[in-house]
Amino acid sequence: MGLLIYICSLVLLFSLVPLGVAKDQLSSRECEDLGFSGLALCSDCNTLAEYVKDQDLVSDCSKCCTEDSDDSISKITYSGAVLEVCMRKLVFYPEIVGFIEEEKDQFPSVKVQYIFNSPPKLIMLDEAGQHKENIRIDNWKREHILQFLREKVKPTSAD
């Protein structure tokens, strides 16, 4: 019974005090080093707080999250991406192998780069080809990769 009261207290606390108040944003590299992929919404941190008792972890999540709104995430697009993965580890990621072999050609602005010991991730690029965001895709299904790239990578113009 005490655990239920504690969880309800946390839910109430986080619903009354938004995590985004007086927080310092961390860089995408710092967030990735902490294990956050860059796609977490602040509401995800609220959910995390319901299940995890580590306040430091919840605080780190809130420093790496994006505020929830219809405009914040949905309208961000990139000019291209690099799918970075270790060739030796590909055997553990059949969904990514399937994407590379069968679907990748649909996305001319997405390049595959094999880097030793790199976990599978998408490096999103801006107009100048600069890295804007790293997104880990270890457990993504092929259809999630396709949907994400269709929504987030601008189609290349026909020359």
C-alpha positions as CSV (number, residue, x, y, z in Angstrom):
1,M,0.0,0.0,0.0
2,G,2.9,2.4,0.8
3,L,4.4,1.9,-2.6
4,L,1.1,2.8,-4.3
5,I,0.9,6.0,-2.2
6,Y,4.5,6.8,-3.1
7,I,3.8,6.3,-6.8
8,C,0.7,8.4,-6.7
9,S,2.6,11.1,-4.9
10,L,5.2,11.2,-7.6
11,V,2.6,11.3,-10.3
12,L,0.8,14.2,-8.5
13,L,4.1,16.0,-8.0
14,F,5.2,15.7,-11.6
15,S,1.7,16.7,-12.9
16,L,1.7,19.8,-10.8
17,V,5.3,20.9,-11.3
18,P,6.4,20.6,-15.0
19,L,9.9,19.1,-15.4
20,G,10.8,21.9,-17.9
21,V,10.9,24.6,-15.2
22,A,14.4,26.0,-14.5
23,K,16.2,23.2,-16.3
24,D,19.5,23.4,-18.1
25,Q,19.5,21.9,-21.5
26,L,22.4,19.5,-22.3
27,S,24.0,19.2,-25.7
28,S,23.0,16.3,-27.9
29,R,26.5,14.7,-27.3
30,E,26.1,14.9,-23.5
31,C,22.6,13.5,-23.7
32,E,23.8,10.6,-25.9
33,D,26.6,9.9,-23.4
34,L,23.9,9.7,-20.7
35,G,21.9,7.2,-22.8
36,F,19.2,9.6,-24.1
37,S,18.6,9.4,-27.9
38,G,17.4,12.9,-28.6
39,L,13.8,12.0,-29.3
40,A,12.5,12.0,-25.8
41,L,9.6,14.3,-25.1
42,C,9.3,15.8,-21.7
43,S,6.1,13.8,-21.1
44,D,8.3,10.7,-21.5
45,C,10.4,11.9,-18.6
46,N,7.2,12.3,-16.6
47,T,6.4,8.6,-17.4
48,L,9.9,7.6,-16.5
49,A,9.5,9.3,-13.1
50,E,6.5,7.1,-12.4
51,Y,8.6,3.9,-12.7
52,V,12.1,4.9,-11.7
53,K,13.0,6.2,-8.3
54,D,16.3,7.7,-9.3
55,Q,15.8,11.4,-9.3
56,D,19.1,12.1,-10.9
57,L,18.1,10.0,-13.9
58,V,14.8,11.8,-14.2
59,S,16.6,15.1,-13.9
60,D,19.0,14.1,-16.7
61,C,16.0,13.1,-18.8
62,S,14.4,16.5,-18.3
63,K,17.7,18.2,-19.4
64,C,17.6,16.2,-22.7
65,C,13.9,16.3,-23.6
66,T,12.0,18.3,-26.0
67,E,8.9,20.2,-24.9
68,D,5.7,18.5,-26.0
69,S,3.7,20.5,-28.6
70,D,2.4,19.9,-32.0
71,D,4.9,22.2,-33.5
72,S,8.1,21.2,-31.7
73,I,8.9,17.7,-33.0
74,S,6.6,17.2,-35.9
75,K,7.8,20.1,-38.0
76,I,11.6,19.5,-37.7
77,T,13.0,18.1,-40.9
78,Y,16.5,17.4,-42.1
79,S,18.2,17.5,-45.5
80,G,19.8,14.1,-45.1
81,A,21.1,11.5,-42.7
82,V,23.9,9.0,-42.2
83,L,23.0,5.5,-41.0
84,E,26.0,4.6,-38.9
85,V,26.6,1.0,-37.8
86,C,29.4,-1.5,-37.1
87,M,29.5,-4.0,-39.9
88,R,30.5,-6.8,-37.5
89,K,27.4,-6.2,-35.3
90,L,25.0,-6.1,-38.2
91,V,24.2,-9.8,-37.6
92,F,22.4,-8.7,-34.4
93,Y,20.2,-6.1,-36.3
94,P,18.2,-8.0,-39.0
95,E,15.7,-5.1,-39.3
96,I,18.5,-2.7,-40.1
97,V,20.1,-5.1,-42.6
98,G,16.7,-5.5,-44.3
99,F,16.4,-1.7,-44.5
100,I,19.9,-1.3,-46.0
101,E,19.4,-4.1,-48.5
102,E,15.8,-3.5,-49.6
103,E,14.6,0.0,-48.6
104,K,17.6,2.3,-48.5
105,D,17.5,3.2,-52.2
106,Q,14.2,5.1,-51.6
107,F,16.2,7.7,-49.7
108,P,19.0,9.1,-51.9
109,S,20.0,11.6,-49.2
110,V,20.6,8.8,-46.6
111,K,24.1,7.3,-46.6
112,V,25.3,4.2,-44.8
113,Q,28.6,4.5,-43.0
114,Y,30.3,1.5,-41.4
115,I,32.2,2.5,-38.2
116,F,33.9,-0.1,-36.0
117,N,32.0,-0.7,-32.8
118,S,29.3,1.9,-33.5
119,P,25.8,1.2,-32.3
120,P,23.2,1.6,-35.0
121,K,22.2,5.3,-35.2
122,L,20.9,7.9,-37.5
123,I,22.9,11.1,-37.7
124,M,20.6,13.7,-38.9
125,L,22.1,16.4,-41.2
126,D,21.2,20.1,-41.8
127,E,21.3,21.9,-45.2
128,A,25.1,22.4,-44.8
129,G,25.6,18.7,-44.2
130,Q,26.4,19.3,-40.5
131,H,25.4,16.8,-37.8
132,K,22.3,18.1,-36.0
133,E,21.1,15.1,-34.0
134,N,22.1,11.5,-33.3
135,I,19.3,9.0,-32.9
136,R,19.9,5.5,-31.7
137,I,17.9,2.9,-33.6
138,D,19.1,-0.3,-32.0
139,N,15.6,-1.8,-31.4
140,W,13.7,-0.1,-34.3
141,K,11.7,-2.2,-36.7
142,R,12.2,-1.6,-40.4
143,E,8.8,0.1,-40.8
144,H,9.7,2.5,-38.0
145,I,12.9,3.5,-39.8
146,L,10.9,4.0,-43.0
147,Q,8.2,6.1,-41.3
148,F,10.8,8.2,-39.5
149,L,12.8,8.9,-42.6
150,R,9.7,9.7,-44.7
151,E,8.6,12.2,-42.0
152,K,12.0,13.8,-41.1
153,V,14.2,13.7,-44.3
154,K,13.3,16.2,-46.9
155,P,12.8,14.6,-50.3
156,T,15.6,15.4,-52.7
157,S,14.6,17.7,-55.6
158,A,14.8,16.2,-59.1
159,D,17.6,17.9,-60.9
